[in-house]
């Protein structure tokens, strides 16, 4: 009996959410872990909103890998990352996580005093 498992944890600037103005550079990090008791092969990380896809390869039981992607804030969004892999019997497994970006639009108004 095997118990394959994969998990992915996504952060943006080190947390679950990031706030900034349009054009602010942010960094997403994805920690992909083999949470099962067997080796996983062809482990992929995919985040369509970032147009990011990467084959992180093979993960032994208990092994983790971290990948980072830089981006810029252009809108409010909650984006989803998916990690998928294959167990020794050829079965697919997957996990997802999200991170939230909140674009702010600060403004200054000058009001003449009369």
Order of alpha helices (4+ residues) and beta strands (2+ residues): beta-beta-beta-beta-beta-beta-beta-beta
